[in-house]
Amino acid sequence: MKSLLYSILIVGAALQLSAQVSPFNILIEPMSIPNVDGLQSYAYGQYNGKWLIIGGRLDGLHQRQPFASFDVAGNNNQLIVIDPGAQQKWSTPLSTLPVAMQEQLSATNMQFIQEGDYLYLLGGYGFSNTAGDHITYKNLTAVKISDVITAIINGTPFSGSFRQISDPQFEVTGGHLSKIYDTYYLVGGQKFEGRYNPMGPTHGPGFVQQYTDQIRKFKISDDGNTLTVIHLPSFTDSDQLHRRDYNVAPQIMPNGQEGATAFSGVFQKTVDFPYLNCVNIDSSGYVANNAFTQYYNHYHCAFLPLYSSSANEMHTVFFGGIAQFYDSLGILVQDNNVPFVKTIARVTRHADGAMAEYKLPVEMPALLGASSEFIPLETLPVYANNVIKLDELPADKTLVGYIYGGIASTAANIFWINTGTESNASSQIYKVFVVKNASSAAHELNTQSIGTLRMQVFPNPNNGVFGVKFQLQKVTNVWLSISDMNGKIINREALKNLFPGENIVTRKLSKLAVGNAYLVTLETETERATVKTVVQE
């Protein structure tokens, strides 16, 4: 995150939110299970209605001081079983496992995926007594879920249900592990060694940070005894795959094939802001979608994938978390501190492949959702990649799963004041319901998500000298206007010497009064966008 103490309010016709009726609505309902502790950034698998929880952090947002960030006291060194139906919880320490397993399985931000009765855990970050430092693990651990759950409940040995191999290709944290047909995709992430320090790798104790910039493909051969990995050629793209700590959701593509989409992620190569585009992945490759802009839910949070075969529409619902943008009374607000948010939004891919973002009428009840997981019911009608078959859900209120854990923050922006008390790992569990054919299910289309200008003003606030950055699909007439908050135009001009792609124009205006707010507007023949800027000394 950055310490830019400002926010940008984006308004105007091109950015106004227009109501859309959705084929479903979302309801969330809190529930409590005795003795369930707070946890975030964990991995999970499930069997017969019970969850197996592994790894993660017991504390909230990591502190910025190297000596306090990701300390050992915050490691989850327990294996946890939760039965949401019976509202029961069991746990046991990792201490009976080999040291190499104990260390990885107490890590944070492991990549994981469940395949049948096996949970595959890959990488993760944490302090290793063996290495004497914080490292990213390079292990792949296979867990037989049913046997481990039974053993924990009965208090019997379980070490035989864990197997582990080591491979430098798996030395990744903060990426995402997906499966498309018979191939696994390790998307994005990074290798991080040493203690976190927001001042950079050469300050204090220092650290090494290497983004993979890749989609690493492989197959797993597992007969229950021998675990073998077959690596396939990777995709490398330092521009579009330079992402971590984000959501990669399974998808059904418009052609009916399985795929996955990498939504947002951090950080862009040239600026410490989230990506606003997405990357679509299928069995033939990947492609960045620059015709769509995601403004909500940028960091890893609980998400729910639903596909309607009758409409050929793929919906992905995101629950809270952290984002550079949020909605305030119908106005899109840009906050470059990238705050915690309450937003529940969906991204819909239509039959023609076009994508759009919608804000739901329901919000998270607090600043929740970051580093949480949505755990679906095992009995839902799903495709092979676990996308829920929306058309087969009943036409009323249906329980589809639960949201557990994540970071609960007391304020939107806490990073630079974080002493460890401003946030915590949430112990709250929420039931998630899908309500179909609800007449009140009015979702708000964020028209900026399908717009092309992608306008920003910087810096903001400013002293009357500022830049306006925007995109053009083709050379066209563009007008720049500055007006006061009453709509009185102070300056209006036609912009010259523009070109397709990113354009930046700078202006110095002496007529702007210090302490006042002004509207900076861009207009083309088909689109209009306005940013509110504040002038200070």
C-alpha positions in Angstrom: 0.0 0.0 0.0 1.1 3.6 -0.4 0.9 6.5 1.9 -1.0 8.9 -0.4 -3.5 10.6 1.8 -6.1 11.4 -0.7 -9.1 10.0 -2.5 -10.6 10.8 -5.9 -14.3 10.9 -6.5 -15.2 9.9 -10.0 -18.6 11.1 -11.2 -20.3 12.1 -14.5 -22.4 10.3 -17.0 -19.8 7.8 -18.0 -19.4 6.7 -14.4 -22.9 6.9 -13.0 -24.3 3.6 -11.7 -27.4 2.4 -13.4 -29.7 -0.2 -11.9 -29.8 -3.6 -13.4 -32.0 -6.6 -12.4 -30.0 -9.6 -11.7 -31.1 -13.2 -12.1 -30.2 -13.7 -8.4 -29.5 -11.9 -5.2 -27.1 -12.7 -2.3 -27.9 -12.8 1.4 -25.5 -13.4 4.2 -26.4 -14.5 7.7 -24.0 -14.7 10.6 -23.7 -17.9 12.6 -21.5 -18.9 15.6 -19.7 -22.1 16.4 -18.3 -22.4 20.0 -14.5 -22.2 20.3 -13.8 -21.4 16.7 -10.9 -19.0 16.6 -10.1 -16.3 14.1 -8.0 -17.2 11.1 -7.0 -15.7 7.8 -5.0 -16.7 4.7 -5.5 -20.4 5.4 -6.1 -23.5 3.2 -9.1 -25.8 3.4 -10.5 -29.1 2.2 -13.8 -30.8 3.1 -15.3 -34.2 3.4 -18.8 -35.3 4.4 -19.9 -31.8 5.6 -16.7 -31.2 7.7 -13.9 -28.7 6.9 -10.2 -29.4 7.4 -8.4 -26.1 8.0 -4.6 -25.9 7.6 -2.2 -23.0 7.9 -2.9 -19.3 7.9 -2.5 -16.5 10.5 -4.1 -16.0 13.9 -3.6 -12.2 13.7 -4.9 -9.4 11.5 -3.1 -7.3 8.9 0.6 -7.7 9.1 2.5 -4.9 10.8 5.0 -2.9 8.8 7.9 -3.2 11.2 10.2 -6.1 10.2 10.6 -7.3 13.7 6.8 -7.5 14.2 5.6 -8.6 10.8 4.6 -12.3 10.3 5.9 -13.3 13.7 5.9 -16.9 14.8 3.3 -16.2 17.5 0.7 -15.6 14.7 1.3 -18.9 13.0 -1.5 -21.4 13.0 0.2 -24.6 14.2 -3.0 -26.6 14.6 -5.0 -28.8 12.3 -8.6 -27.7 12.7 -11.8 -29.6 11.9 -15.1 -27.6 11.8 -18.6 -29.1 11.3 -20.9 -26.2 10.5 -24.0 -28.4 10.5 -23.4 -29.8 14.0 -21.7 -26.6 15.1 -18.6 -28.4 16.4 -14.9 -27.9 16.3 -11.9 -30.1 16.9 -8.1 -29.4 16.7 -4.8 -31.0 17.2 -1.2 -29.7 17.0 1.1 -30.3 14.0 3.8 -31.5 16.3 3.5 -35.2 15.4 4.4 -34.5 11.8 8.0 -34.3 10.4 9.6 -30.9 10.9 9.5 -30.0 7.1 5.7 -30.7 7.1 5.1 -28.7 10.4 6.9 -25.7 8.9 5.1 -25.6 5.6 1.7 -26.4 7.1 1.9 -23.5 9.5 2.6 -21.1 6.6 0.4 -18.3 5.3 -0.8 -17.9 1.7 -0.3 -21.4 0.5 -1.7 -22.3 -2.8 -4.2 -25.2 -2.5 -6.8 -27.2 -4.4 -8.9 -30.2 -3.5 -9.0 -33.1 -5.9 -11.4 -35.8 -4.7 -10.3 -36.9 -1.3 -6.9 -35.2 -1.5 -5.9 -31.7 -0.6 -2.8 -30.4 -2.4 -0.9 -27.7 -0.6 1.9 -25.8 -2.4 4.4 -23.2 -1.2 3.5 -20.6 1.4 5.4 -18.1 3.4 6.5 -18.1 7.1 9.4 -18.4 9.5 11.4 -21.6 9.2 13.5 -22.7 12.2 15.4 -24.9 9.9 16.4 -22.0 7.6 16.7 -19.6 10.5 14.7 -17.0 8.5 11.3 -16.3 6.8 11.2 -18.2 3.6 8.8 -19.3 0.8 8.5 -23.0 1.0 9.1 -25.2 -2.1 7.1 -28.2 -1.0 4.0 -29.9 -2.4 2.1 -31.7 0.4 -0.8 -34.1 -0.3 -3.3 -34.7 2.5 -5.9 -37.4 2.6 -8.8 -35.3 3.9 -11.2 -38.0 5.1 -8.6 -39.9 7.1 -7.2 -36.8 8.7 -10.6 -35.5 9.7 -11.5 -38.9 11.2 -8.2 -39.1 13.1 -8.5 -35.6 14.6 -12.1 -36.2 15.8 -11.1 -39.6 17.3 -7.7 -38.6 18.6 -5.8 -41.2 16.6 -2.5 -40.9 14.6 -2.7 -39.2 11.2 0.9 -38.8 10.0 0.5 -41.5 7.4 -2.1 -39.4 5.7 0.5 -36.7 4.7 3.0 -37.0 1.9 5.4 -34.3 0.8 7.8 -33.7 -2.1 10.1 -30.7 -2.8 10.4 -28.8 -6.1 11.8 -25.3 -6.8 8.9 -24.6 -9.2 6.6 -24.7 -6.1 8.5 -22.0 -4.2 5.6 -19.6 -4.5 3.3 -17.7 -2.1 0.3 -15.5 -2.8 -0.5 -17.1 -6.2 -3.4 -19.3 -7.0 -3.7 -23.0 -7.9 -6.4 -23.9 -10.4 -7.2 -26.9 -12.5 -8.5 -26.9 -16.1 -9.4 -30.4 -17.2 -6.4 -32.6 -16.2 -3.8 -29.8 -15.9 -2.9 -27.7 -12.9 -2.2 -24.0 -13.3 -0.1 -22.2 -10.7 -1.0 -18.6 -11.6 1.1 -15.7 -10.5 2.5 -15.3 -6.9 6.0 -14.5 -5.7 9.0 -15.9 -3.9 9.7 -13.9 -0.8 12.7 -14.5 1.5 13.4 -12.5 4.6 11.4 -10.2 6.8 8.8 -7.9 5.2 9.8 -4.3 5.1 7.6 -1.6 3.3 10.7 0.6 2.9 12.1 -1.8 0.3 14.6 -4.8 0.1 17.7 -2.8 0.9 16.4 -1.3 4.2 16.7 -2.9 7.7 17.3 -6.6 7.5 16.5 -6.6 3.8 14.6 -9.2 1.8 14.4 -10.9 -1.6 11.2 -10.6 -3.6 10.7 -12.2 -7.0 7.4 -12.3 -8.8 7.0 -15.5 -10.9 5.5 -13.5 -13.8 4.2 -16.9 -14.9 1.5 -19.4 -15.2 3.2 -22.7 -14.3 1.5 -25.8 -15.7 1.9 -29.3 -14.5 0.2 -32.6 -13.9 0.0 -34.7 -10.8 0.3 -38.4 -10.7 -0.9 -39.8 -7.4 -1.8 -43.4 -6.6 -2.2 -42.7 -2.9 1.4 -43.8 -2.2 3.7 -42.2 -4.8 3.3 -38.5 -5.6 4.8 -37.5 -9.0 4.7 -34.1 -10.8 5.1 -33.7 -14.6 5.9 -30.1 -15.5 4.6 -28.6 -18.7 5.8 -25.5 -20.5 5.0 -22.3 -18.6 3.6 -19.0 -19.8 5.8 -16.0 -18.9 4.5 -12.4 -19.1 6.1 -9.8 -16.9 3.4 -7.3 -17.8 0.2 -9.2 -17.3 1.2 -12.0 -14.9 3.1 -9.8 -12.4 0.3 -10.4 -9.8 -0.1 -11.8 -6.3 -2.6 -11.8 -3.4 -5.7 -11.8 -5.6 -8.5 -14.0 -6.8 -8.3 -16.6 -9.6 -11.8 -18.0 -10.0 -12.9 -21.1 -12.0 -15.0 -20.2 -15.0 -17.2 -21.6 -17.7 -16.3 -19.7 -20.8 -18.8 -18.6 -23.5 -17.8 -21.6 -25.7 -18.8 -23.9 -22.8 -15.2 -24.9 -22.0 -13.6 -24.8 -18.6 -11.3 -21.9 -17.8 -10.2 -19.5 -15.0 -9.9 -15.8 -14.7 -7.3 -13.9 -12.7 -9.1 -10.9 -11.3 -7.0 -7.8 -10.4 -4.0 -8.4 -8.1 -1.0 -6.4 -6.9 1.2 -4.6 -7.8 1.5 -3.0 -11.2 5.1 -2.9 -12.4 5.4 0.8 -12.6 3.1 2.0 -9.7 2.1 0.4 -6.4 -1.6 0.1 -7.3 -3.7 -2.9 -8.1 -4.3 -4.1 -11.6 -7.7 -3.1 -12.9 -7.9 -5.5 -15.8 -8.2 -9.3 -15.7 -6.5 -12.3 -17.4 -8.7 -15.1 -18.9 -7.1 -18.5 -19.0 -8.2 -21.7 -20.8 -6.6 -24.9 -22.0 -5.2 -23.2 -25.1 -3.5 -20.3 -23.3 -4.3 -16.9 -21.7 -5.3 -13.4 -22.8 -5.5 -10.1 -20.9 -8.9 -8.5 -21.1 -8.2 -4.7 -21.4 -11.8 -3.9 -22.5 -13.0 -4.6 -18.9 -12.0 -2.7 -15.7 -12.6 -4.1 -12.2 -12.9 -1.3 -9.6 -14.1 -3.3 -6.6 -12.6 -6.2 -4.6 -8.9 -6.2 -5.7 -7.2 -8.3 -3.1 -7.8 -12.0 -2.2 -11.3 -12.4 -0.6 -14.1 -15.0 -0.5 -15.7 -15.4 -4.0 -18.6 -17.4 -5.4 -18.7 -18.6 -9.1 -22.1 -19.3 -10.7 -22.9 -20.1 -14.3 -26.2 -20.0 -16.1 -26.2 -22.3 -19.2 -29.5 -21.0 -20.4 -28.3 -17.4 -20.6 -24.6 -18.4 -21.2 -23.6 -16.0 -18.4 -20.7 -16.5 -15.9 -21.1 -14.6 -12.6 -18.4 -14.3 -10.0 -19.4 -12.7 -6.7 -16.8 -11.1 -4.5 -17.2 -10.5 -0.8 -15.5 -7.4 0.7 -11.8 -7.3 1.2 -9.4 -4.5 0.0 -9.8 -2.3 -3.1 -8.6 0.9 -4.6 -12.2 2.0 -5.2 -15.6 1.9 -3.4 -19.0 3.3 -3.9 -20.3 6.2 -1.7 -23.9 7.3 -2.3 -23.7 6.4 -6.0 -20.3 8.0 -6.5 -17.2 5.9 -7.3 -14.4 6.9 -4.9 -10.8 6.2 -5.7 -8.6 5.9 -2.6 -4.9 5.3 -3.5 -4.3 4.1 0.1 -6.2 1.0 -1.1 -8.5 0.6 1.9 -10.5 -2.2 3.5 -14.0 -2.1 2.0 -17.5 -3.6 2.6 -18.4 -4.0 -1.1 -20.1 -7.1 -2.4 -19.9 -7.0 -6.2 -20.2 -9.4 -9.1 -18.4 -9.6 -12.4 -20.5 -11.0 -15.2 -19.2 -12.4 -18.4 -22.0 -12.4 -21.0 -22.5 -14.7 -24.0 -20.5 -12.5 -26.3 -17.5 -12.6 -23.9 -18.0 -9.0 -22.8 -17.5 -8.5 -19.0 -19.1 -5.9 -16.7 -19.1 -5.2 -13.0 -22.1 -4.7 -10.7 -22.5 -3.6 -7.1 -24.9 -5.6 -5.1 -27.4 -3.9 -2.7 -26.1 -6.0 0.2 -22.7 -5.2 1.8 -20.5 -7.0 4.3 -21.6 -5.9 7.8 -18.2 -4.5 8.6 -14.7 -4.1 7.0 -14.4 -7.8 6.4 -13.6 -10.3 3.7 -9.9 -9.8 3.0 -8.1 -13.2 3.1 -11.3 -15.1 3.8 -12.6 -18.1 1.9 -16.0 -19.2 0.6 -16.5 -22.8 1.4 -19.3 -24.3 -0.7 -21.7 -27.0 0.2 -20.6 -30.4 -1.2 -24.1 -31.2 -2.3 -24.5 -28.3 -4.8 -24.9 -29.0 -8.5 -21.5 -28.1 -10.0 -19.4 -28.4 -13.1 -16.2 -30.5 -13.0 -14.3 -27.3 -12.0 -16.7 -26.6 -9.1 -18.5 -23.7 -10.8 -22.1 -23.8 -9.4 -24.9 -24.6 -11.9 -27.1 -21.6 -11.3 -30.0 -22.9 -13.4 -30.3 -26.0 -11.2 -30.6 -24.1 -7.9 -34.2 -23.9 -6.6 -36.1 -20.7 -7.5 -36.1 -19.5 -3.9 -33.5 -19.0 -1.1 -30.8 -21.6 -1.2 -27.9 -22.1 1.2 -24.8 -22.4 -1.1 -22.0 -22.3 1.5 -20.2 -20.3 4.1 -17.6 -17.5 4.5 -15.1 -18.1 7.3 -12.4 -16.0 8.7 -10.4 -13.3 7.0 -9.2 -10.0 8.4 -11.6 -7.7 10.3 -10.4 -4.1 10.3 -11.5 -1.3 12.6 -10.9 1.4 9.9 -10.5 1.6 6.2 -6.9 2.7 6.2 -4.7 1.3 9.0 -1.5 0.2 7.4 0.7 3.1 8.4 -0.7 3.2 11.9 -0.9 -0.5 12.4 0.3 -1.6 15.9 -1.4 -5.0 15.7 -4.6 -3.9 17.5 -6.3 -2.1 14.6 -7.4 -5.4 13.0 -7.7 -9.1 13.9 -8.3 -12.5 12.3 -12.1 -12.9 12.2 -13.7 -15.9 13.8 -17.1 -15.1 12.3 -18.8 -17.5 10.0 -21.5 -16.4 7.5 -24.0 -18.5 5.8 -24.3 -17.5 2.1 -27.7 -17.8 0.3 -28.5 -17.4 -3.4 -32.0 -16.0 -4.0 -33.3 -16.5 -7.5 -36.0 -14.6 -9.3 -36.0 -11.9 -6.5 -37.8 -8.8 -7.8 -35.7 -6.7 -5.4 -32.4 -8.0 -6.7 -31.4 -4.7 -8.3 -27.7 -4.7 -8.9 -25.9 -1.5 -10.0 -23.9 -1.5 -13.2 -20.6 0.3 -12.8 -20.6 1.8 -16.2 -16.9 2.7 -15.7 -16.1 -1.0 -15.8 -17.1 -1.1 -19.4 -15.9 2.4 -20.3 -12.8 3.1 -22.3 -11.4 6.4 -20.9 -10.1 5.0 -17.5 -9.5 8.6 -16.4 -7.4 9.6 -13.4 -6.1 12.9 -12.0 -2.8 13.0 -10.2 -1.6 14.2 -7.8 -4.8 14.7 -5.9 -4.9 17.0 -3.9 -2.7 19.3 -6.0 -1.6 22.9 -6.0 -3.2 23.7 -9.3 -0.6 21.7 -11.3 -1.9 18.3 -12.2 -1.9 15.6 -14.8 -4.8 13.8 -16.4 -4.2 10.3 -17.6 -6.7 8.5 -19.9 -7.0 5.9 -22.6 -8.1 6.3 -26.2 -9.2 3.4 -28.4 -8.6 5.6 -31.5 -7.8 9.2 -32.3 -11.0 11.2 -31.7 -12.1 14.6 -30.5 -11.5 15.1 -26.8 -12.5 18.1 -24.7 -11.1 18.9 -21.2 -13.1 21.1 -18.8 -12.6 22.4 -15.3 -15.5 23.6 -13.4 -16.4 24.5 -9.8 -18.7 22.5 -7.7 -21.6 24.6 -8.8 -21.0 23.7 -12.4 -19.5 27.1 -13.5 -16.9 26.3 -16.2 -13.5 27.9 -15.4 -11.6 26.4 -18.4 -12.6 24.4 -21.5 -10.3 23.4 -24.4 -10.0 20.8 -27.1 -7.0 18.5 -26.6 -4.5 18.2 -29.5 -1.9 15.7 -30.6 -3.5 12.7 -29.0 -2.9 9.1 -30.0 -4.4 5.7 -29.4 -3.4 4.1 -26.1 -2.5 6.0 -22.9 -2.4 9.8 -23.0 -1.2 12.2 -20.3 -1.8 15.9 -20.4 -0.5 18.3 -17.7 -2.1 21.6 -16.8 -1.3 24.6 -14.5 -4.2 26.8 -13.6 -3.8 29.9 -11.5 -7.5 30.6 -11.2 -8.1 27.8 -8.8 -8.6 28.8 -5.2 -6.7 27.0 -2.5 -8.9 24.8 -0.4 -11.7 24.5 -3.0 -12.8 21.4 -4.9 -13.1 21.3 -8.7 -14.5 18.9 -11.3 -12.1 17.9 -14.1 -14.1 16.5 -17.0 -13.1 14.6 -20.2 -15.6 14.3 -23.1 -15.4 12.5 -26.3 -18.2 12.1 -28.9 -19.4 8.9 -27.1 -18.2 9.1 -23.5 -17.8 11.5 -20.5 -15.9 11.1 -17.3 -15.4 13.5 -14.3 -13.0 13.5 -11.5 -13.2 15.6 -8.4 -9.9 17.2 -7.4 -9.0 19.3 -4.4 -6.5 22.3 -4.6 -4.2 22.8 -1.6 -1.0 24.8 -1.0 
